[in-house]
Amino acid sequence: MSLPKQSFGFNNDENASKIKLVIYDFDQTITKDHLYYELDGGQEDSLNKMTDDKLLSVFGGNERKERLTQHFERISTSCELAIISFGWVGVIKLALKRMNLDKYFENSIIIGKDSEELKTAGSKAKCIYRMKKDKKLKSDQVVFIDDDNQNIQKAMSYSQTVLINPRSGMTFKHMKEIEEKCGVYPTEPLQMELTTPKTVQSQVTKNYPSHDNEDKHKKQKSSLDKYKITNVPDWFDKLSNPVPDTPVIQIGGDQTPGSDSEYELNVPMLNTELENIAKKPKNGLSLNLSSDVSDYDDEEQNGNGNANANDNDNNDNQNGAQPLKLNLNLNESVEQVKHEDDKQKSEEVEINGNANDNDGDKQ
């Protein structure tokens, strides 16, 4: 089994490989300007009078001349080159020689207005037909390039054609088109990069894209991680927790006798301590425990008859969950202390008086 034919560096077109003959017009096809008109129809003597710089400008300048050299070099690798022109053959050959392009046409057919082939054929199309017949080529194996549309129309029956428009010589684009038809235009080689991981570990560390929406969501949230507080103090969490109510101790008066105002102090549970204070009065101060201020008012109105009821209320308040209220009757306690002090002073005066009387009697 035979393998398909491959070309390296050139187009692999089956039709392009069939091109065997490429025929060029000369004026305004190979040259940029019309050399025949520049010489006023003159031949080699007129061309010799033209400077190299002027002739170079007729060919389109140095850059275009270099591209022509490259173009003819590529075409000549697989095709035969020929020229059919209405100019003088001698002028065409001399101009190519001065531009160092003659080497590509040393063995080529060059037909001009002074050639017998053009005289007998009468047209470029007839010349193409005879050349194709002599070389036993088919029409699709021949390419004809000219700037005259009439010549192109007549030659279409005998070859492939390329019209040069505008009529100012082959451009770089035209040259590329012809080279592609002949299958000699270089293409970019296919470059493949093959990489092999050195170790499995290096491959594992790579981050591969994921199509999971959940993974995308995590990646979006990760941008805020830098603002996250990792260690939250305990006191910060306690700020949002409700603080239970603490017992309230109400103290009657503003620390002066005769005052009816009250003070409230939020303190921890002092059930046991308050009970001990109530059982052990000191310095004539009385301590009453009640669940409401009205209990103290009722006690003043009803007297000692309601003392037992107040004691029962005090026990209920100590056993239950109601807040405790401490009422201190400072007015009554102060009067009692004052009374006892006056009584003691009077007794001391009486004792001192009796002692003086006894001393007088002795004397």
Secondary structure as GFF3:
##gff-version 3
##sequence-region A 1 363
A	DSSP	three_ten_helix	16	18	.	.	.	ID=ss1
A	DSSP	beta_strand	21	24	.	.	.	ID=ss2
A	DSSP	alpha_helix	35	38	.	.	.	ID=ss3
A	DSSP	alpha_helix	44	48	.	.	.	ID=ss4
A	DSSP	alpha_helix	52	58	.	.	.	ID=ss5
A	DSSP	alpha_helix	61	75	.	.	.	ID=ss6
A	DSSP	beta_strand	80	84	.	.	.	ID=ss7
A	DSSP	alpha_helix	89	98	.	.	.	ID=ss8
A	DSSP	three_ten_helix	102	105	.	.	.	ID=ss9
A	DSSP	beta_strand	109	111	.	.	.	ID=ss10
A	DSSP	alpha_helix	116	121	.	.	.	ID=ss11
A	DSSP	alpha_helix	124	134	.	.	.	ID=ss12
A	DSSP	three_ten_helix	139	141	.	.	.	ID=ss13
A	DSSP	beta_strand	142	146	.	.	.	ID=ss14
A	DSSP	alpha_helix	149	155	.	.	.	ID=ss15
A	DSSP	beta_strand	160	163	.	.	.	ID=ss16
A	DSSP	alpha_helix	172	182	.	.	.	ID=ss17
A	DSSP	alpha_helix	200	204	.	.	.	ID=ss18
A	DSSP	alpha_helix	213	221	.	.	.	ID=ss19
A	DSSP	three_ten_helix	222	227	.	.	.	ID=ss20
A	DSSP	alpha_helix	234	238	.	.	.	ID=ss21
A	DSSP	beta_strand	248	252	.	.	.	ID=ss22
A	DSSP	beta_strand	262	266	.	.	.	ID=ss23
A	DSSP	alpha_helix	271	279	.	.	.	ID=ss24
A	DSSP	beta_strand	287	290	.	.	.	ID=ss25
A	DSSP	alpha_helix	293	302	.	.	.	ID=ss26
A	DSSP	three_ten_helix	303	306	.	.	.	ID=ss27
A	DSSP	alpha_helix	307	319	.	.	.	ID=ss28
A	DSSP	beta_strand	325	328	.	.	.	ID=ss29
A	DSSP	alpha_helix	330	362	.	.	.	ID=ss30
###
